[in-house]
């Protein structure tokens, strides 16, 4: 009798174990669907502006430093100040072509301006909504089947930004770009990352600010110059030894004799006067 009860209890416990296992698998499946939705769509620039040290939700167009990744590209031929933007698709599936609408979000910018979110310490600087006449948007784009991203360009009228340098008080411009994926396979929790708040200070991105560092190879009496200029489009180097000027961005120069030389870098931007930086270099 005890043996019979033992085996009965054994099979009952085994059956209960299977029930718990299957229930657990079902629960894990439900959790997985909640945590890992089929597809998410968001703007990569909105994520950059929202996540990380110092992030404040504003995608500030920073100065272009020679040799460093930039947030804008100037097309001198078309007179456009181009800001690259992108849509990211994530989730457990990358299936299907998905059309994404690209929209201007003026309401968000007007609210931020009213709340003084763009205020700076200098009272002579104001922030305004970038006029619709100063830019164009593509209207829509398509994230292709199997792909995780689609990129587009926000072209801004370069002449408008250049002319604004003469405004008094000085002006910065803000605009909002939003995306709307045309699909039901989506996660609404990602909505805050679908609008990129863009801030442009024309003086910070158009005017050149010359800067460089140097290193000397003593064996060959050669100076190597690393260009750290902001917003430069052309350069002229004077190495202080009577040699012809050099227009390479980051040149090297071999000196004929030991001594202390004054090196001058003149950098020109798309607007404003040239910027000059001088430094001494010692050739042993």
FINU-180292 format. One record per residue (C-alpha): chain; x, y, z. Coordinates in nm, 4 decimals, decimal comma, padded with zeros to 6 digits. Each point is the difference from the previous one (the first is absolute). Example, Ala and Ser with C-alpha at 12.3 -4.5 7.8 and 13.67 -1.06 7.14 Angstrom:
residues 2
ATOM  chain        c1        c2        c3
ATOM      A   01,2300  -00,4500   00,7800
ATOM      A   00,1370   00,3440  -00,0660
This chain:
residues 284
ATOM  chain        c1        c2        c3
ATOM      A   00,0000   00,0000   00,0000
ATOM      A   00,2826   00,2385   00,0861
ATOM      A   00,1678  -00,0879  -00,3283
ATOM      A  -00,3198   00,0811  -00,1876
ATOM      A  -00,0308   00,3351   00,1768
ATOM      A   00,3631   00,0786  -00,0794
ATOM      A  -00,0468  -00,0538  -00,3726
ATOM      A  -00,3301   00,1896   00,0023
ATOM      A   00,1653   00,2961   00,1639
ATOM      A   00,2916  -00,0247  -00,2424
ATOM      A  -00,2224   00,0173  -00,3102
ATOM      A  -00,2082   00,2778   00,1523
ATOM      A   00,3080   00,2098   00,0693
ATOM      A   00,1359  -00,0690  -00,3474
ATOM      A  -00,3277   00,1105  -00,1580
ATOM      A  -00,0033   00,3140   00,2172
ATOM      A   00,3543   00,0772  -00,1105
ATOM      A  -00,1003  -00,0106  -00,3660
ATOM      A  -00,2945   00,2279   00,0691
ATOM      A   00,2274   00,2534   00,1720
ATOM      A   00,2541  -00,0251  -00,2813
ATOM      A  -00,2530   00,0678  -00,2725
ATOM      A  -00,1573   00,2814   00,1984
ATOM      A   00,3427   00,1510   00,0489
ATOM      A   00,0739  -00,0217  -00,3728
ATOM      A  -00,3292   00,1715  -00,0813
ATOM      A   00,0738   00,2725   00,2553
ATOM      A   00,3495   00,0498  -00,1397
ATOM      A  -00,1487   00,0309  -00,3456
ATOM      A  -00,2386   00,2693   00,1184
ATOM      A   00,2825   00,1828   00,1774
ATOM      A   00,2186  -00,0277  -00,3080
ATOM      A  -00,2692   00,1533  -00,2173
ATOM      A  -00,0394   00,2856   00,2478
ATOM      A   00,3718   00,0710   00,0318
ATOM      A   00,0970  -00,0708  -00,3596
ATOM      A  -00,2705   00,1430  -00,2275
ATOM      A  -00,0141  -00,1014  -00,3641
ATOM      A   00,1327   00,3319  -00,1289
ATOM      A   00,1004   00,3384   00,1405
ATOM      A   00,0579   00,3171  -00,2023
ATOM      A   00,1865   00,3039   00,1292
ATOM      A   00,2421   00,2728  -00,1084
ATOM      A   00,3660  -00,0647   00,0735
ATOM      A   00,0653   00,3709   00,0625
ATOM      A  -00,2834   00,0141   00,2543
ATOM      A   00,1619  -00,2902   00,1840
ATOM      A   00,3380   00,1759  -00,0025
ATOM      A  -00,1595   00,3155   00,1402
ATOM      A  -00,1857  -00,1890   00,2727
ATOM      A   00,2479  -00,2619   00,1211
ATOM      A   00,3468   00,0475   00,1447
ATOM      A   00,1963   00,2446   00,2162
ATOM      A  -00,1191   00,3571  -00,0355
ATOM      A  -00,2955  -00,0960  -00,2201
ATOM      A  -00,2851   00,2521   00,0219
ATOM      A  -00,2276  -00,1140  -00,2812
ATOM      A   00,1377   00,2568  -00,2463
ATOM      A   00,2071  -00,1045  -00,3013
ATOM      A   00,2399   00,2938  -00,0211
ATOM      A   00,1860   00,0390  -00,3280
ATOM      A   00,3559   00,0323   00,1247
ATOM      A   00,2986   00,1577  -00,1812
ATOM      A   00,1708  -00,2122  -00,2643
ATOM      A   00,3518  -00,0852   00,1166
ATOM      A   00,2534  -00,1073  -00,2610
ATOM      A   00,0376  -00,3794   00,0069
ATOM      A  -00,2910  -00,0558   00,2415
ATOM      A  -00,3483  -00,1347  -00,0748
ATOM      A  -00,2386   00,2832  -00,0768
ATOM      A  -00,3734   00,0630   00,0352
ATOM      A  -00,0277   00,2036  -00,3183
ATOM      A   00,1377   00,0196  -00,3532
ATOM      A   00,0213   00,3214  -00,2017
ATOM      A  -00,0735  -00,0315  -00,3712
ATOM      A   00,1523   00,3139  -00,1501
ATOM      A  -00,1326  -00,0785  -00,3489
ATOM      A  -00,3664  -00,0094   00,1058
ATOM      A   00,0413   00,2464   00,2892
ATOM      A  -00,1414  -00,2510   00,2471
ATOM      A   00,0809  -00,0669   00,3638
ATOM      A  -00,0808  -00,3721   00,0149
ATOM      A  -00,0835  -00,1763   00,3266
ATOM      A   00,0036  -00,3822  -00,0298
ATOM      A  -00,2878  -00,1711   00,1835
ATOM      A  -00,1097  -00,3615   00,0262
ATOM      A  -00,2761  -00,2423   00,0896
ATOM      A   00,0872  -00,3165   00,1944
ATOM      A  -00,2060  -00,3194  -00,0012
ATOM      A   00,0608  -00,2398   00,2904
ATOM      A  -00,1852  -00,2902   00,1585
ATOM      A  -00,0225  -00,3730  -00,0660
ATOM      A  -00,0856   00,0417  -00,3680
ATOM      A   00,1321   00,2058  -00,2917
ATOM      A  -00,2573  -00,1377  -00,2412
ATOM      A  -00,1829   00,2065  -00,2572
ATOM      A   00,0306   00,3348  -00,1719
ATOM      A  -00,1291   00,2678   00,2362
ATOM      A  -00,0829   00,3514  -00,1190
ATOM      A   00,0835   00,2736   00,2489
ATOM      A  -00,1424   00,3518  -00,0180
ATOM      A   00,2372   00,2878   00,0802
ATOM      A  -00,1715   00,2993   00,1582
ATOM      A   00,0834   00,3438   00,1336
ATOM      A  -00,0843   00,0315   00,3701
ATOM      A  -00,0493   00,3679   00,0731
ATOM      A  -00,2178  -00,0490   00,3095
ATOM      A   00,2822  -00,1604   00,1980
ATOM      A   00,2440   00,2793  -00,0876
ATOM      A  -00,2466   00,2766   00,0865
ATOM      A  -00,0655  -00,1639   00,3381
ATOM      A   00,3726  -00,0302   00,0736
ATOM      A   00,0577   00,3630  -00,0953
ATOM      A  -00,2878   00,1086   00,2275
ATOM      A   00,1549  -00,1993   00,2844
ATOM      A   00,3440   00,1604  -00,0597
ATOM      A   00,1583  -00,3394  -00,0664
ATOM      A   00,2377   00,1593  -00,2525
ATOM      A   00,0994   00,2929   00,2228
ATOM      A   00,3709   00,0823   00,0401
ATOM      A   00,1860   00,2233   00,2409
ATOM      A   00,0618   00,2668  -00,2647
ATOM      A  -00,3155   00,2168  -00,0195
ATOM      A   00,1085   00,1198  -00,3448
ATOM      A  -00,0650  -00,3458  -00,1469
ATOM      A  -00,3529  -00,1133  -00,0822
ATOM      A  -00,1420  -00,3253  -00,1395
ATOM      A  -00,2688  -00,0027  -00,2671
ATOM      A  -00,1892  -00,2595  -00,1987
ATOM      A   00,1817  -00,0710  -00,3264
ATOM      A  -00,2260   00,1425  -00,2739
ATOM      A  -00,1642  -00,2570  -00,2279
ATOM      A   00,1381   00,1900  -00,3001
ATOM      A   00,3573  -00,0766   00,1132
ATOM      A  -00,0145  -00,3810  -00,0293
ATOM      A  -00,1624  -00,2954  -00,1747
ATOM      A  -00,0871  -00,3527   00,1157
ATOM      A  -00,0409  -00,3144  -00,2119
ATOM      A  -00,3571  -00,0631   00,1161
ATOM      A   00,0500  -00,3751   00,0261
ATOM      A   00,2518  -00,2790  -00,0314
ATOM      A   00,0016  -00,3795   00,0036
ATOM      A   00,1792  -00,2379   00,2342
ATOM      A   00,0649  -00,2913  -00,2325
ATOM      A  -00,0761  -00,3642   00,0792
ATOM      A   00,2787  -00,1488   00,2119
ATOM      A   00,1646   00,3364   00,0674
ATOM      A   00,0308   00,1678   00,3382
ATOM      A   00,0302   00,3623  -00,1067
ATOM      A  -00,0736   00,2618  -00,2625
ATOM      A   00,1786   00,3339  -00,0231
ATOM      A  -00,1036   00,3362  -00,1373
ATOM      A   00,1263   00,3572  -00,0188
ATOM      A  -00,1434   00,3182   00,1467
ATOM      A   00,1220   00,2710  -00,2431
ATOM      A   00,0011   00,3533   00,1422
ATOM      A   00,0526   00,3155  -00,2039
ATOM      A   00,3658   00,0892   00,0529
ATOM      A  -00,0477   00,3631  -00,1059
ATOM      A  -00,2743   00,0399   00,2611
ATOM      A   00,2384  -00,1131   00,2746
ATOM      A   00,2824   00,2200  -00,1300
ATOM      A  -00,2230   00,3085  -00,0174
ATOM      A  -00,1208  -00,0642   00,3547
ATOM      A   00,3540   00,0625   00,1260
ATOM      A  -00,0734   00,3715  -00,0448
ATOM      A  -00,3129  -00,0088   00,2182
ATOM      A  -00,0095   00,1904   00,3249
ATOM      A  -00,0761  -00,1509   00,2434
ATOM      A   00,1806  -00,3141  -00,1061
ATOM      A  -00,2323  -00,2857  -00,0879
ATOM      A   00,0026  -00,3733   00,0343
ATOM      A  -00,2563  -00,2164  -00,1778
ATOM      A  -00,1905  -00,3068   00,1120
ATOM      A  -00,2221  -00,2430  -00,1855
ATOM      A  -00,1660  -00,3330   00,0675
ATOM      A   00,0040  -00,2955  -00,2388
ATOM      A  -00,2370  -00,2893   00,0752
ATOM      A  -00,0551  -00,3396  -00,1587
ATOM      A  -00,3185  -00,2063  -00,0246
ATOM      A   00,0389  -00,3655  -00,1057
ATOM      A  -00,2944  -00,1233  -00,2039
ATOM      A  -00,0257  -00,3443   00,1579
ATOM      A  -00,1947  -00,1786   00,2722
ATOM      A   00,3071  -00,1960   00,1122
ATOM      A   00,1236   00,2666   00,2349
ATOM      A   00,0641   00,0868   00,3640
ATOM      A  -00,1606   00,3277   00,1185
ATOM      A   00,2410   00,0209   00,2950
ATOM      A   00,2725   00,1119  -00,2416
ATOM      A  -00,1997   00,3079  -00,1127
ATOM      A   00,2138   00,2577   00,1923
ATOM      A   00,2977  -00,0949  -00,2184
ATOM      A  -00,1900   00,0733  -00,3207
ATOM      A   00,0583   00,3742   00,0154
ATOM      A   00,3439   00,1576  -00,0344
ATOM      A   00,0311   00,3518   00,1397
ATOM      A   00,2741   00,1689  -00,2041
ATOM      A   00,1837   00,3134   00,1130
ATOM      A   00,2264   00,2009  -00,2316
ATOM      A   00,2181   00,2952   00,0975
ATOM      A   00,1262   00,1484  -00,3307
ATOM      A   00,3000   00,1659   00,1664
ATOM      A   00,1106  -00,3337   00,1498
ATOM      A  -00,0191  -00,1981  -00,3247
ATOM      A   00,0932   00,2493  -00,2730
ATOM      A   00,2852   00,2114   00,1380
ATOM      A   00,3489  -00,1474  -00,0079
ATOM      A   00,2061  -00,0273   00,3194
ATOM      A   00,3589  -00,0976  -00,0824
ATOM      A   00,1788  -00,2426   00,2292
ATOM      A   00,2786  -00,2572  -00,0274
ATOM      A   00,2509  -00,2063   00,1941
ATOM      A   00,3438  -00,1203  -00,1025
ATOM      A   00,2511  -00,2771   00,0560
ATOM      A   00,3676   00,0013  -00,0969
ATOM      A   00,2058  -00,2949  -00,1270
ATOM      A   00,3416   00,1061   00,1266
ATOM      A   00,1965  -00,2424  -00,2188
ATOM      A  -00,1318   00,1505  -00,3227
ATOM      A  -00,0769   00,3547   00,1233
ATOM      A  -00,3575  -00,0489  -00,1188
ATOM      A  -00,3022   00,1658   00,1500
ATOM      A  -00,3346  -00,1784  -00,0253
ATOM      A  -00,3036   00,2219   00,0339
ATOM      A  -00,3457  -00,1229   00,1038
ATOM      A  -00,2770   00,2344  -00,1071
ATOM      A  -00,2692   00,0508   00,2652
ATOM      A  -00,1751   00,2909  -00,1719
ATOM      A  -00,3738   00,0406   00,0386
ATOM      A  -00,2027   00,0596  -00,3185
ATOM      A   00,2979   00,0509  -00,2294
ATOM      A  -00,0391  -00,0520  -00,3746
ATOM      A   00,3453   00,1133  -00,1144
ATOM      A   00,3387   00,0418   00,1675
ATOM      A   00,3325   00,1734  -00,0428
ATOM      A   00,3067  -00,0931   00,2061
ATOM      A   00,3050   00,2192   00,0519
ATOM      A   00,2771  -00,2045   00,1641
ATOM      A   00,2121   00,3021   00,0916
ATOM      A   00,3097  -00,1030  -00,1980
ATOM      A  -00,0638   00,1824  -00,3271
ATOM      A  -00,1355  -00,3069  -00,1801
ATOM      A  -00,3100   00,0239  -00,2233
ATOM      A  -00,3417  -00,0118   00,1635
ATOM      A  -00,1648  -00,3424   00,0362
ATOM      A  -00,3751  -00,0538  -00,0523
ATOM      A  -00,0306  -00,3594   00,1246
ATOM      A  -00,2317  -00,0355   00,2990
ATOM      A   00,2529  -00,1800   00,2254
ATOM      A   00,3466   00,0192  -00,1574
ATOM      A   00,3478  -00,1001   00,1035
ATOM      A   00,3006   00,2233  -00,0640
ATOM      A   00,3727  -00,0705   00,0084
ATOM      A   00,2201   00,2816   00,1267
ATOM      A   00,3504   00,0531  -00,1343
ATOM      A   00,1508   00,1218   00,3265
ATOM      A  -00,0546  -00,0146   00,3738
ATOM      A  -00,1739   00,2933   00,1637
ATOM      A  -00,3265   00,1421   00,1263
ATOM      A  -00,2563   00,0783  -00,2687
ATOM      A  -00,3356   00,1772   00,0101
ATOM      A  -00,2638  -00,2022  -00,1832
ATOM      A  -00,3144   00,1766  -00,1192
ATOM      A  -00,3208  -00,1679  -00,1130
ATOM      A  -00,2588   00,2113  -00,1814
ATOM      A  -00,3388  -00,1698  -00,0304
ATOM      A  -00,2949   00,1180  -00,2083
ATOM      A  -00,3613  -00,1020   00,0589
ATOM      A  -00,3093   00,0289  -00,2171
ATOM      A  -00,0714   00,3385   00,1584
ATOM      A   00,1745   00,2681   00,2014
ATOM      A   00,3638   00,1077   00,0028
ATOM      A   00,2943  -00,2433   00,0013
ATOM      A   00,1129  -00,1323   00,3374
ATOM      A   00,3700  -00,0056   00,0926
ATOM      A   00,1875  -00,2192   00,2484
ATOM      A   00,3734   00,0308   00,0733
ATOM      A   00,2270  -00,2187   00,2096
ATOM      A   00,3719  -00,0547   00,0429
ATOM      A   00,1731  -00,3238  -00,0902
ATOM      A   00,3499  -00,0964   00,1162
ATOM      A   00,2178  -00,2009  -00,2367
ATOM      A   00,2991  -00,1433   00,1900
